[in-house]
Amino acid sequence: MVSLNKIIQAKITIGHFVNKTPFAFSQRLSDVSGAKIYLKEENLQRTGAYKIRGAYNKIANLSENERKKGVVAASAGNHAQGVAISAREFDVRAVIIMPESTPLLKVGGTKDLGAEVILKGNNFDEAYEFAVTYAKEQGMTFIHPFDDEYVMAGQGTVALEMLDEMSDLDMVVIPVGGGGLASGVASCVKQVNPNIKVVCVGAKGAPAMWQSFNAKKSINSKSVRTIADGIAVRDASEITLTNILECVDEFVQVDDEEIATAILFLLERQKIVVEGAGAAGVAALMHGKIKHKKDAKIGIVLSGGNIDVQMLSIIIEKGLIKSARKMIIQVTLIDKPGALLMLTDALKTANANIVKIDYDRFSTELEYGDASIIITLETKGKDHQEVVAKSLRDSGFDFKQIF
């Protein structure tokens, strides 16, 4: 495991530079789960994620000669920004290799922090391979996102802050991709209080570490696909797996649907914006993946908040449809004056708010003189949608509910 002394030293090294993020009680999640839930809000960290902790600690421990030559990192975004802002603080050149699918928010954020960005590969592991070669060719230091003692020690300071505020936690829940955060946090927790249960949460679309944990040996995936890009790691690290096997009690998985539900819950009910990886622990709790005693004190790490705006928009729209708060219907009308007014009157009777109307007269599937109307409505649940449907039928409209 990562030495507690190294984690304590990391806290001293980075203390002036990183934010001590809130460790806040969540009444809503506590009500839902029957436990006492506390959220470590690393989404409020500088650069919006915990990665700055390990990156700064690593660069702070480089020699002057290593700093003069510059640093290279491979990252889907959060490690990139952590390295970029830390390198800027030490006036060190930073080159970041990012997968071509990296959200624009993270690419732009990294450049704004002064780093050079090269887009390469379809996923983290392909970007990683290129970055290692690039660093060797350029004589620069490669800053690994998780396979590094200084990086893991830096990430472990998250646990120190949690335990400083609440030493009697019963459980700590950590999202896992490459395993740097899990290594640091779990190592710290088990050395401070071995009785605290440590649970890791991975994405089903990136199963390498979960499979490796269960097999107790490194197993790599052929590919990864998940909305939790921060933990979308294809290959399992031997170094972090060793730490996780030693310090982690349980490892569970969540799928993209569960992650999206948690993102929307945190946004709507907690007023907290998190990315997919940051929502993984809450997703596991909400969907019954984590077993716990009633009133157990559980700390969940929200690892980051750098979600792409387009992805957030999709999650919100799908969430509204699935919760029956948005309804999309298609109606064929006789294209004559007053026909649309009769339709909207039926919707008014049902107290449904119209968000959008699409009017099509030219589809070859329509009879001449007909028009196809697609209407998006705001509704208040399934019962309200049934009222809308009844009002349309009572008014003589033949319609199809698309969503």
N, C-alpha and C positions, 0 to 999 in steps of 0.2 A: 504494500500500500504506500501511498504518498506520505512521507514523513510529516508529522504534525508540526515539528519545528520549522520545516520548509514552508508550510502553509502560514504559520505565524509570521515568519520572516517576510513572506510575500505580502501579508497584510500591512506590515510596516512600510515596505517598499512602495506599494501602490496607494496607500491611504490618502495621500494628499491629492491624488489625481482622479480616482474613481469616486462615484457617488455611493454613499451608504444608502441603499435603496430601502423603501418601506417593507416591513414584514407585517402585513395588515390582516386583521381578523375579517373574515367574510361571513356575515350573517346569513346571506342567501344560500351559499354553498353549504353552510352548516345545517341549515334547515332541510335542504335537499338530501343530505347524506346521513344526518344523524350523528355526525362527528363535529369536532370544533376545528374549523379549517382556517389556516393562515396562509396567505399568499406572499411569497417573496417576489416583489415586483421588479425584476431585472429588466422588464420592458421600459422602465423609467431610468435605466442606466444611461450614462453618456454613450452616444452612438446607438442607443436603444437595445442593447443586449449585453449579457455577462462577459462576452468574449474579450472585451477591453482589459479585463483583469489579468488573464493569462498572457495576452500580447504585451502589455506594458511590463509585466514582471520579467518576461523573457528578454526584451530589448534592454531593460535596465541592467540586466546581468551580462550583456555582451561586453567584450573588450573594446577599447577605443579603436583598435585596428579593424575589428569586425564591423563596427558602426560606420567607419569611413567607407567601407566597401559596399554598404547598403544591405537591405533585406528583401527577401522574396517570400510571398505567401500564396497559398491556393485556398480559395474560399468561395462559398455560395453567397457571401455577403457580410455576415456579422463578424467573423474573424478578420475579414478584409478591412472593415472599418476600424476594428480594434487595433490592427497592426498599423493602419494608415495614421490614425490620430496619435498613437504612441510614437511612431517613427518621427512624426512632425515635431513632437515635443522634444525629441533628442536631436533634431535636425539631421535625420538619417533618410537617405533615399529609399523609397519603398516601391516595389513592383508587385502588383497583385494579379494573379492568374485566376479568372473566374469562368465557370461554365457558361456556354453561350445562351443558356436558358435563364440566366440569373435575372430576377426582376429589375426593371429600370431604376426603381427607387434605390436599390442597393448599389448598382453600378454608379449612378450619379452621386450618391452619398460618399462613396469611396473616393471618387475623383475630387469632390469638393474638399476632402480632407488632405489633399495634396499628393495622393499616390498615383502612380501610373497604372493603368488597367489594360490587361490583355485578355480578350475573350477566347477561350480554347476548350474544346471538348463538350460532350453531351451531358456530363455529370461531374460531381466533385472529383471522383477518382481519376477521370481522364485529365481534368485540369491539374490535379495533383502530380500526375506523372510528368506532364509538361513542365510544371513549375520546378520540380526537383532537378530535371535536366538543365533547365534555364539557369538555376542558381549555380550549379556546378560550372557551367560554361562561362558565366559572368563573374565567378569568384565571390558571389554574395552568400549571405547566411540565409538558409531556409528556415522560416518560422512555422513549425508544424502546428496545425490547429488543435492537436490533442496528444500526439506521441512525444511529449517533451516534459521533463520534470518541472521546469519553471512554469510552463503553461498550466499544467495540471495543478500545481501548487497555487497559482493565481486564481484558478477557478474554485479551488477549495475555500477561498476566503468568503464565498457566498454562504457556506455552512457556518463559518465562524460568526458571521453577523447574525444568522438565524439563532444560533445557540447562545449568543450573548444576550439576546432578547428573551429567549424562551428555552432554558436548559432542560426542561422536563417534557419535551416533545416525545410522542409515542411513535411517530413515523415521519419520514422525510420522503417525498416523491420527486423524482428527477427525470426529465426527458433525456433520451439517449440517442445519439447518432454515432459519432466516432468514439465517444466515451470519455472525453477529457473532463467535462463537467461532472459526470458520474464518478470518475476516479477521484477527483479532488474532493467533492462533497462527501462521498461515501467514506473515503479514507479519514476525513476530518471527523465525521459523525461517529464512526466506530472507535476512534481513539479517544474521543471526549466522553462518549457514553455508549458502550457496546450494546446496551439494551434497546436503543432506538432502532426500530425496523427501517430498513432502506429499501425502497421499491423503485425500480427503473421502468420507464415507459418508452417503448419504441413504436414506430409506425409500421403497420403491416406491409406497406409498400416498400419498406427498406428493412428486410428481416435479418440481415447478416448477424448483427450483434445478439439479437434474441435467439436465433438458432445456435449461435456459438455458445451462449450462456447455457442453454439446455444440453448441448452436446459436450460442454466443457472442453472444447477445442475450437480453433478458428475455422469458421466456415464463411466463404465469400458468396455473395449473390451475383447472378448474371446481369441483373439490371435493377434499377429502382424507379418507382413511380409513386409519388405522394405529394400532397399539397404542403406538407411540412418540409420545405426545402432545407431548413436549417439542420434537419437530422436525416436527410436523404443521402446516406453514406452506403456505398456498395460493398466495400470490403471491411472485414472485421480486423481490428488492430490487436496484435498479440500482447502488446504492452498494456493497453487499457483493459483488455479482456481479463488479464491476470489480476488487475486491481479489482475489477467488478466481481469476478468469481470469489475473491477473498472477502469483499466488504458488502456485497449486495445480497439481500435476503430473498428478493422476489423480482421477477421480470415479466411484465405484461405487455400486450400490444393493443393498439387502437387503430381503426381504419379511418379513411379520409372523411367518411360521413360523420363519425363520432367526433373527429377533430373539428370539423366545420360547425357542428352543433355547439361545441364548447366555445369556439371563437365567438359565435353569435350570442351565446349566453353571457359571456364575459363583457361583450360590447353593450348589450342591451340592459342587463341586470346589474352589472358591476361598474359600468362606464369605464372599462379597461380595454385597450386595444392591444391584442397580442397576435403574433404570427402563428403558423401551424405548430411549430416545435414548442412554442411557449404555451400552447393550449393543451398539449398532450397529457400532462398530469391531470388537469381538470377533466379532460375527456374520459380518462380512465376512471376517475372518481364518479362522474355523472352516470356512466354506463355500467357500473357495478363490477368493474374489473379488479378493484382493490378491496380486499376483505379487511374489516377493521371492527373494533369494539365500539359500542355506543359511547359517545362523548370522548372518543380518543382524540388527542391533540395531534393534528396532522399539518405539516408544513409542505406546501407545494411550490416548487420553483417555476415561476413564469419566466422562461429563459430569454425571451426577446419579444419586441413589438414591431419589428420591421416588416410588416405585411404589405405586399403589393396592393395598391388601391384597386386595381382591376379585379384581383382575386377576392378582395374584401367585398366588392360590389356583387360579384357572383354569389358569394356565400350568403350575403344579405337577401338577394333576390330569391335564391333557392329556399332559404329558410322561411321567408314569408309565404311562399307557395306551399311548402310542406306543413306549415302551421296553420294553413287555411286563412291566412290574413291577406292573401292576394288570390284573385280568381281571374282566369282568362277564358272567355267564351267566344264562340263563333256563331253568328246568326246570319241567315240568308233572308234578305228583305226584297220586296217589290220596290224597284227604284222609282219612287214617286214622291212628290211633296208631302211632308207630314209623316212619312213612314219612320224616319229616324226619331222624330219627336215621340211617336207612340212607344218606341223601344226604350227611350230614355225615361219616359214616364213610368214604365213598368219597373225600371231599375230604381227610380226615385221612390216608388211605393215601397220597395224592399229596403230603402235606406242604404243603398250601395253607392259608394263614391266612385265616379269614373276617373281613372288615371290617364288612360290613353285610348284613342279610337283610330283604327285603320280601316279605310273604306276602299273596297276594290270592286270596280265595275267590269274589268277587262279580262278576268280569268276565263280561259277556254272551258273550264268546268261549269261555268254559270250559264243558266238559260238567259236568252236575250230579255232585257228588261229587269233582270235581277241584280242585286249587289250583295257582296259578302262583307259583313262587318265583323271585325275582331276587336273586342273591347276588353281592356284590363281594368279590373275593379279592386278597390280596397274593401275587404270584408273582415268580419270579427269572429271568425271561426267556422267550423263545419255547420253548426246550427244556422248561422246567418247565411251560409252559402245555400243551404236547403231552402231558406225563405226566398232567396233570390231566384232559385230555380222554379219554385212554385209560382212566384209572381210572373215570371216569363211565360210559363205554361198557361196560367190563367188568362193571360193577355193574348194567347194564341200564337206565340212564337215557338218555332222549332229551332232548337239551338244545340250546340255541342260544346261541352266543357273541355277545353284543351288542357288546362291545369287547374 
